[in-house]
Amino acid sequence: MMSEIQVHTVARQMLEQHGFAAIAKASEQAQACEGRGEAEEAKEWRHIADAMKIMRGPHQS
């Protein structure tokens, strides 16, 4: 299990590399892990995606 610091570090790195497409990539990873029966790994990817959503901030209209 990743620490909260590790989650935010990975989230920040992914946003820097992929922009906001990183959120979709993390969600795809979570789905792939679920498909392989890796529930704990999928949970970590969802946590990373949630952290990126917080970093992104609220939607603007």
Contact map, one row per residue, 1 for C-alpha under 8 A:
1110000000000000000000000000000000000001000100000000000000000
1111111000000000000000000000000000000000000100000000000000000
1111111000000000000000000000000000000000000000000000000000000
0111111100000000000000000000000000000000000000000000000000000
0111111110000000000000000000000000000000000000000000000000000
0111111111000000000000000000000000000000000000000000000000000
0111111111100000000000000000000000000000000100110010000000000
0001111111110000000000000000000000000000000000010011000000000
0000111111111000000000000000000000000000000000000000000000000
0000011111111100000000000000000000000000000000010000000000000
0000001111111110000000000000000000000000000000011011000000000
0000000111111111000000000000000000000000000000000001000000000
0000000011111111100000000000000000000000000000000000000000000
0000000001111111111001000000000000000000000000000000000000000
0000000000111111111111100000000000000000000000000001000000000
0000000000011111111000000000000000000000000000000000000000000
0000000000001111111001000000000000000000000000000000000000000
0000000000000111111111000000000000000000000000000000000000000
0000000000000111111111000000000000000000000000000000000000000
0000000000000010011111110000000000000000000000000000000100000
0000000000000010011111111000000000000000000000000000000000000
0000000000000110111111111100000000000000000000001001000000000
0000000000000010000111111110000000000000000000001001100000000
0000000000000000000111111111000000000000000000001000000000000
0000000000000000000011111111100000000000000000000000000000000
0000000000000000000001111111110000000000000011011000000000000
0000000000000000000000111111111000000000000011001000000000000
0000000000000000000000011111111100000000000000000000000000000
0000000000000000000000001111111110000000010010000000000000000
0000000000000000000000000111111111000000111111000000000000000
0000000000000000000000000011111111100000010000000000000000000
0000000000000000000000000001111111110000010000000000000000000
0000000000000000000000000000111111111110110000000000000000000
0000000000000000000000000000011111111110010000000000000000000
0000000000000000000000000000001111111100000000000000000000000
0000000000000000000000000000000111111100000000000000000000000
0000000000000000000000000000000011111110000000000000000000000
0000000000000000000000000000000011111111110000000000000000000
0000000000000000000000000000000011001111111000000000000000000
1000000000000000000000000000000000000111111100000000000000000
0000000000000000000000000000010010000111111110000000000000000
0000000000000000000000000000111111000111111111000000000000000
0000000000000000000000000000010000000011111111100000000000000
1100001000000000000000000000010000000001111111110000000000000
0000000000000000000000000110110000000000111111111000000000000
0000000000000000000000000110010000000000011111111100000000000
0000001000000000000000000000000000000000001111111110000000000
0000001101100000000000000100000000000000000111111111000000000
0000000000100000000001110110000000000000000011111111100000000
0000000000000000000000000000000000000000000001111111110000000
0000001100100000000000000000000000000000000000111111111000000
0000000100110010000001100000000000000000000000011111111100000
0000000000000000000000100000000000000000000000001111111110000
0000000000000000000000000000000000000000000000000111111111000
0000000000000000000000000000000000000000000000000011111110000
0000000000000000000100000000000000000000000000000001111111000
0000000000000000000000000000000000000000000000000000111111100
0000000000000000000000000000000000000000000000000000010111110
0000000000000000000000000000000000000000000000000000000011111
0000000000000000000000000000000000000000000000000000000001111
0000000000000000000000000000000000000000000000000000000000111
